[in-house]
């Protein structure tokens, strides 16, 4: 059926819904192939997920059941399982619909059953999908479908002669041309719904097609930010995600016009290569386009042209752009999630007293002091800059607060007036070295969002909104994870084109990252905020608030068992959450570790074997020397769990985050005008994109280390070299003050780029669409925009 272009099926198959067990087995078989896992492992993981178990819980505490599937595989399983279940649901609905129409042939049923993507399913269903009244439908109603079939069937037919027998003035078919136009519409619709033709043309276009962009008429000035795309083309299959999103943003803003096509030379061919391919695939006969073509051949050639130009080309243009967008969004979300993970797992300063400074000029510098537990102890506002210029008063106030609360670290937000505020603190440290202050510049991304949030209002109902930001800056130095979970992930700003992507998918992905990070570190149940507790496996916002309220009214939790006294904290929540909730200094030392309460009997057997007390064993590698994990396995706890228990006893409550280190910006380098090519500076990576890394070097404008300048070696993924929050050494290559762009390199032996006069523009680059990424001398030359200048090119990502 699907290889035929006949009008109607000749035989009909029946349809009975498959048993759920059969469908489930097919899904598991597909997942096993994709994820390189055994069906038994996947079945166990799926069962646990369906019962409400979270990925962190399954990965950590159900290794025996899943055969040790890690959190990455489990996250991929979670995503693909949802897709395949939707695919199976759609498959059943399509089979039922076609069967009800009496058009389900055995061949079609086989094709639908074997379809492995939603796109393939929809292609197969297209001819049977209920439609609005089309030109082809009107032609059928006029009785012209037999004419179309007759021309197809008779290789010697003369269409005009046959058409004379189908005239029907009442139906609007007044002459042979009208009849043939109707027959053309019928065949064009039939061809455009031919599933195998669609698949064939789709693959061909993806391999050979180009995306073209040009500036919309009259939008040259308005679209200045998109000028790199005013005359641009690139093969579909090589377009990187950041470039696709830039083009789509330009179109969305009405600046760019996009179209699908082939290479310039092929676009000029007559007949169009895609028209020829349609005719060849449908086996409509040779010589359709020759000068000696028969009347039937010429008419079929026109049908093929009509099929491509009216039906397929517009459909594929929309479909290919959608495919590019979806792929680009997936990649952008992946990059955002990876950067978010690095930021959340950044090294914490730990239990140190911190002074948080939220810089400002006219509105003053907001000051918040927190103690070692993160409790706010004092706030102030100082005015060292315009218009008051009370520098001495500001230093005196900061010194008094630092002395009163034994401040160890000063966290300075990296926004407006950051470098001026850092200089103020440097002066304070120079005058009063006995305070022994260490200053650290901290990203304040999302601090303003937190300040105005319900979470902040609940935490500090009587504190001015502007001062809440200073508290957040101080706390995120002390413990980035605990503070950043209070902010909606997408507001943290470590993504590319984050506002342009599917917000639901991005939220799902970022929430998963936050959940994984929180549970990897563990949470002190007696100090954690409700926002942090809500991210623990098995908990939600209501339970988290209940826990905080119980803690406030009853005091600190003495042990994990006491958690069950919290309203709505049932056995299921306890099973999922207990291992990730820590109680340092509680009744049971094991409650401060990642050993799950369900495994305490195993620990008891180990202690009995070595004749030691738990306090003697915790953190004492020697006490556990010679202990064999195999001795303590049973029907419930196998080797993976026992090994984890022994590791946890050796290093209880170990933090996977790195050691805290600080970067120091160079004195006297505070604005773009202070930068000179050749300078070697220390900076902090603030964002990593597919084309490079953005680095804060303390001049209020991040510089870009293009992917080609990250390493002496070839770099495929920038995250193989740098991570968000990492301290790096960079050399200034070029400074473009008018456009606020800084080109940096981590290849410190690189030469600086030639100086560019103010107002100079990068040379345009468009070579017939062949401006794809290339490799030269082992260095990547890909970028975010088609410019010969890597810096200007990559900055076209429009970071925000």
WOLIN-V882299 format. One record per run of one state. SS is the DSSP state (hx for helix, st for strand, lp for the rest). FROM is the first residue (numbers start at 1). LEN is the number of residues. If there is no record, write none. Layout:
# WOLIN-V882299
ss = [SS	SS]
from = [FROM	FROM]
len = [LEN	LEN]
This chain:
# WOLIN-V882299
ss = [lp	hx	lp	hx	lp	hx	lp	hx	lp	hx	lp	hx	lp	hx	lp	hx	lp	hx	lp	hx	lp	st	hx	lp	st	lp	hx	lp	hx	lp	st	lp	hx	lp	st	hx	lp	hx	lp	st	lp	hx	lp	hx	lp	hx	lp	st	lp	st	lp	st	lp	hx	lp	st	lp	hx	lp	hx	lp	st	lp	hx	lp	hx	lp	hx	lp	hx	lp	hx	lp	hx	lp	st	lp	hx	lp	hx	lp	hx	lp	hx	st	lp	hx	lp	hx	lp	hx	lp	hx	lp	hx	lp	hx	lp	hx	lp	st	lp	st	lp	st	hx	lp	hx	lp	st	lp	st	lp	st	lp	st	lp	st	lp	st	lp	st	lp	hx	lp]
from = [1	20	36	39	51	55	62	63	67	71	101	106	115	118	129	135	142	145	154	159	167	168	169	172	173	174	176	193	195	209	210	216	224	230	231	236	239	241	253	256	262	264	268	273	282	295	345	354	359	365	371	376	383	391	405	409	414	418	432	433	436	438	443	447	452	454	460	465	479	480	485	489	492	503	522	523	525	530	534	541	555	560	566	571	581	583	589	593	597	611	614	618	622	625	629	633	639	651	672	675	680	690	692	697	703	707	710	718	721	727	737	741	746	764	765	770	771	775	777	779	781	787	788	790	798]
len = [19	16	3	12	4	7	1	4	4	30	5	9	3	11	6	7	3	9	5	8	1	1	3	1	1	2	17	2	14	1	6	8	6	1	5	3	2	12	3	6	2	4	5	9	13	50	9	5	6	6	5	7	8	14	4	5	4	14	1	3	2	5	4	5	2	6	5	14	1	5	4	3	11	19	1	2	5	4	7	14	5	6	5	10	2	6	4	4	14	3	4	4	3	4	4	6	12	21	3	5	10	2	5	6	4	3	8	3	6	10	4	5	18	1	5	1	4	2	2	2	6	1	2	8	3]
